[in-house]
Amino acid sequence: MPHKPYGPNDNFHETTSHVIPGLITRFHKAKLNKDN
């Protein structure tokens, strides 16, 4: 695990980001849309 998996200047785009920020974005969108 990298020492800094995400941060304020990281790329949170679903398809072009690192794994952790991309997952955070997907989980956030799923929660907003109430997806399972």
C-alpha distance matrix in Angstrom:
0.0 3.8 6.4 8.3 7.4 11.2 14.4 18.2 18.7 16.1 17.6 17.8 20.1 19.7 20.1 19.0 15.8 12.1 11.1 10.3 13.4 15.4 14.9 15.9 18.9 19.9 19.8 21.7 24.3 24.7 25.4 27.9 29.6 29.5 28.1 26.9
3.8 0.0 3.8 5.4 5.6 9.2 12.0 15.7 15.8 13.6 15.5 16.4 18.9 19.2 19.5 17.8 14.5 11.0 11.2 10.4 12.7 15.1 15.5 16.0 18.7 20.3 20.5 22.0 24.5 25.5 26.2 28.2 30.1 30.5 29.3 28.6
6.4 3.8 0.0 3.8 6.3 9.2 10.9 14.5 15.2 13.7 16.4 17.5 20.4 21.2 21.9 20.0 16.6 13.4 13.9 12.2 13.9 17.0 17.3 17.0 19.8 21.9 21.7 22.7 25.5 26.7 27.0 28.9 31.2 31.5 30.7 30.2
8.3 5.4 3.8 0.0 3.8 5.6 7.1 10.8 11.5 10.1 13.0 14.1 17.2 18.4 19.4 17.4 13.8 11.2 12.1 10.2 11.0 14.4 15.1 14.4 16.8 19.3 19.4 19.9 22.7 24.3 24.5 26.0 28.5 29.1 28.5 28.4
7.4 5.6 6.3 3.8 0.0 3.8 7.1 10.9 11.5 9.0 11.0 11.4 14.4 15.1 16.2 14.6 10.9 8.1 8.5 6.4 7.6 10.8 11.4 11.1 13.6 15.8 16.0 16.9 19.5 20.9 21.4 23.2 25.3 25.9 25.1 24.9
11.2 9.2 9.2 5.6 3.8 0.0 3.8 7.2 8.2 5.9 8.4 8.7 12.2 13.6 15.2 13.5 9.8 8.2 9.3 6.8 6.0 9.7 10.8 9.6 11.5 14.4 14.8 14.9 17.4 19.4 19.8 20.9 23.3 24.3 23.9 24.3
14.4 12.0 10.9 7.1 7.1 3.8 0.0 3.8 5.6 5.3 8.7 9.5 13.2 15.4 17.2 15.3 11.8 11.1 12.7 10.3 8.5 12.1 13.6 11.6 12.9 16.3 16.6 15.9 18.4 20.8 20.8 21.5 24.2 25.5 25.6 26.3
18.2 15.7 14.5 10.8 10.9 7.2 3.8 0.0 3.8 5.7 8.8 9.6 13.2 15.9 18.0 16.1 13.0 13.4 15.3 13.0 10.4 13.6 15.4 12.9 13.3 17.1 17.6 16.0 18.3 21.2 21.0 21.0 23.9 25.6 26.0 27.3
18.7 15.8 15.2 11.5 11.5 8.2 5.6 3.8 0.0 3.8 6.7 9.0 11.9 15.1 16.5 14.0 11.4 12.2 14.9 13.6 10.8 13.5 16.0 14.3 14.1 17.8 19.0 17.7 19.4 22.5 22.8 22.7 25.2 27.2 27.4 28.7
16.1 13.6 13.7 10.1 9.0 5.9 5.3 5.7 3.8 0.0 3.8 6.2 9.2 12.0 13.2 10.8 7.8 8.4 11.2 10.2 7.5 10.1 12.8 11.7 11.7 15.0 16.5 15.9 17.4 20.2 21.0 21.3 23.5 25.4 25.0 26.2
17.6 15.5 16.4 13.0 11.0 8.4 8.7 8.8 6.7 3.8 0.0 3.8 5.7 8.8 9.8 7.4 5.1 7.3 10.2 10.2 7.0 8.2 11.6 11.1 10.1 13.1 15.4 14.8 15.6 18.5 19.9 19.9 21.6 23.8 23.2 24.6
17.8 16.4 17.5 14.1 11.4 8.7 9.5 9.6 9.0 6.2 3.8 0.0 3.8 6.3 8.7 7.8 5.4 7.7 9.2 8.7 5.0 5.5 8.6 7.8 6.3 9.4 11.7 11.1 11.8 14.7 16.1 16.2 17.9 20.0 19.4 20.9
20.1 18.9 20.4 17.2 14.4 12.2 13.2 13.2 11.9 9.2 5.7 3.8 0.0 3.8 5.7 5.5 5.2 8.6 10.1 10.8 7.7 6.1 9.6 9.9 7.3 9.2 12.4 12.1 11.7 14.5 16.6 16.4 17.3 19.9 18.9 20.6
19.7 19.2 21.2 18.4 15.1 13.6 15.4 15.9 15.1 12.0 8.8 6.3 3.8 0.0 3.8 6.0 6.2 8.7 8.9 10.1 8.0 4.8 7.5 9.0 6.6 6.9 10.5 11.2 10.3 12.3 15.0 15.3 15.7 17.9 16.3 17.7
20.1 19.5 21.9 19.4 16.2 15.2 17.2 18.0 16.5 13.2 9.8 8.7 5.7 3.8 0.0 3.8 6.0 8.6 9.2 11.7 10.2 7.1 10.0 12.2 10.3 10.2 13.8 14.9 13.9 15.5 18.5 18.9 18.9 21.0 19.1 20.2
19.0 17.8 20.0 17.4 14.6 13.5 15.3 16.1 14.0 10.8 7.4 7.8 5.5 6.0 3.8 0.0 3.8 6.9 9.1 11.5 9.8 8.0 11.5 13.2 11.6 12.6 16.0 16.6 16.2 18.3 20.9 21.2 21.7 23.9 22.2 23.4
15.8 14.5 16.6 13.8 10.9 9.8 11.8 13.0 11.4 7.8 5.1 5.4 5.2 6.2 6.0 3.8 0.0 3.8 6.5 8.2 6.4 5.6 9.2 10.5 9.7 11.4 14.1 14.8 15.2 17.4 19.5 20.1 21.1 23.0 21.6 22.5
12.1 11.0 13.4 11.2 8.1 8.2 11.1 13.4 12.2 8.4 7.3 7.7 8.6 8.7 8.6 6.9 3.8 0.0 3.8 5.9 5.8 6.1 8.7 10.3 10.9 12.3 14.4 15.7 16.8 18.4 20.2 21.5 22.6 24.0 22.5 22.8
11.1 11.2 13.9 12.1 8.5 9.3 12.7 15.3 14.9 11.2 10.2 9.2 10.1 8.9 9.2 9.1 6.5 3.8 0.0 3.8 5.8 5.2 6.2 8.7 10.1 10.6 12.2 14.2 15.5 16.3 18.3 20.1 21.0 21.9 20.1 19.9
10.3 10.4 12.2 10.2 6.4 6.8 10.3 13.0 13.6 10.2 10.2 8.7 10.8 10.1 11.7 11.5 8.2 5.9 3.8 0.0 3.8 5.4 5.2 6.2 8.7 9.9 10.5 12.2 14.3 15.3 16.4 18.4 19.9 20.5 19.3 19.1
13.4 12.7 13.9 11.0 7.6 6.0 8.5 10.4 10.8 7.5 7.0 5.0 7.7 8.0 10.2 9.8 6.4 5.8 5.8 3.8 0.0 3.8 5.4 5.0 6.3 8.7 9.9 10.5 12.4 14.2 15.4 16.6 18.4 19.6 18.7 19.3
15.4 15.1 17.0 14.4 10.8 9.7 12.1 13.6 13.5 10.1 8.2 5.5 6.1 4.8 7.1 8.0 5.6 6.1 5.2 5.4 3.8 0.0 3.8 5.4 5.2 6.3 8.7 9.9 10.7 12.3 14.3 15.5 16.5 17.9 16.6 17.2
14.9 15.5 17.3 15.1 11.4 10.8 13.6 15.4 16.0 12.8 11.6 8.6 9.6 7.5 10.0 11.5 9.2 8.7 6.2 5.2 5.4 3.8 0.0 3.8 5.3 5.0 6.0 8.4 9.8 10.4 12.1 14.1 15.1 15.8 14.3 14.3
15.9 16.0 17.0 14.4 11.1 9.6 11.6 12.9 14.3 11.7 11.1 7.8 9.9 9.0 12.2 13.2 10.5 10.3 8.7 6.2 5.0 5.4 3.8 0.0 3.8 5.5 5.2 6.0 8.6 9.9 10.6 12.3 14.2 14.9 14.3 14.8
18.9 18.7 19.8 16.8 13.6 11.5 12.9 13.3 14.1 11.7 10.1 6.3 7.3 6.6 10.3 11.6 9.7 10.9 10.1 8.7 6.3 5.2 5.3 3.8 0.0 3.8 5.5 5.1 6.2 8.6 9.9 10.6 12.3 13.9 13.4 14.8
19.9 20.3 21.9 19.3 15.8 14.4 16.3 17.1 17.8 15.0 13.1 9.4 9.2 6.9 10.2 12.6 11.4 12.3 10.6 9.9 8.7 6.3 5.0 5.5 3.8 0.0 3.8 5.4 5.2 6.1 8.6 9.9 10.5 11.8 10.4 11.5
19.8 20.5 21.7 19.4 16.0 14.8 16.6 17.6 19.0 16.5 15.4 11.7 12.4 10.5 13.8 16.0 14.1 14.4 12.2 10.5 9.9 8.7 6.0 5.2 5.5 3.8 0.0 3.8 5.5 5.1 6.1 8.6 9.8 10.0 9.2 9.8
21.7 22.0 22.7 19.9 16.9 14.9 15.9 16.0 17.7 15.9 14.8 11.1 12.1 11.2 14.9 16.6 14.8 15.7 14.2 12.2 10.5 9.9 8.4 6.0 5.1 5.4 3.8 0.0 3.8 5.5 5.2 6.3 8.7 9.7 10.1 11.8
24.3 24.5 25.5 22.7 19.5 17.4 18.4 18.3 19.4 17.4 15.6 11.8 11.7 10.3 13.9 16.2 15.2 16.8 15.5 14.3 12.4 10.7 9.8 8.6 6.2 5.2 5.5 3.8 0.0 3.8 5.4 5.1 6.1 8.3 8.4 11.0
24.7 25.5 26.7 24.3 20.9 19.4 20.8 21.2 22.5 20.2 18.5 14.7 14.5 12.3 15.5 18.3 17.4 18.4 16.3 15.3 14.2 12.3 10.4 9.9 8.6 6.1 5.1 5.5 3.8 0.0 3.8 5.5 5.1 5.7 4.9 7.2
25.4 26.2 27.0 24.5 21.4 19.8 20.8 21.0 22.8 21.0 19.9 16.1 16.6 15.0 18.5 20.9 19.5 20.2 18.3 16.4 15.4 14.3 12.1 10.6 9.9 8.6 6.1 5.2 5.4 3.8 0.0 3.8 5.4 4.8 6.3 8.2
27.9 28.2 28.9 26.0 23.2 20.9 21.5 21.0 22.7 21.3 19.9 16.2 16.4 15.3 18.9 21.2 20.1 21.5 20.1 18.4 16.6 15.5 14.1 12.3 10.6 9.9 8.6 6.3 5.1 5.5 3.8 0.0 3.8 5.5 7.9 10.9
29.6 30.1 31.2 28.5 25.3 23.3 24.2 23.9 25.2 23.5 21.6 17.9 17.3 15.7 18.9 21.7 21.1 22.6 21.0 19.9 18.4 16.5 15.1 14.2 12.3 10.5 9.8 8.7 6.1 5.1 5.4 3.8 0.0 3.8 5.5 9.1
29.5 30.5 31.5 29.1 25.9 24.3 25.5 25.6 27.2 25.4 23.8 20.0 19.9 17.9 21.0 23.9 23.0 24.0 21.9 20.5 19.6 17.9 15.8 14.9 13.9 11.8 10.0 9.7 8.3 5.7 4.8 5.5 3.8 0.0 3.8 6.6
28.1 29.3 30.7 28.5 25.1 23.9 25.6 26.0 27.4 25.0 23.2 19.4 18.9 16.3 19.1 22.2 21.6 22.5 20.1 19.3 18.7 16.6 14.3 14.3 13.4 10.4 9.2 10.1 8.4 4.9 6.3 7.9 5.5 3.8 0.0 3.8
26.9 28.6 30.2 28.4 24.9 24.3 26.3 27.3 28.7 26.2 24.6 20.9 20.6 17.7 20.2 23.4 22.5 22.8 19.9 19.1 19.3 17.2 14.3 14.8 14.8 11.5 9.8 11.8 11.0 7.2 8.2 10.9 9.1 6.6 3.8 0.0
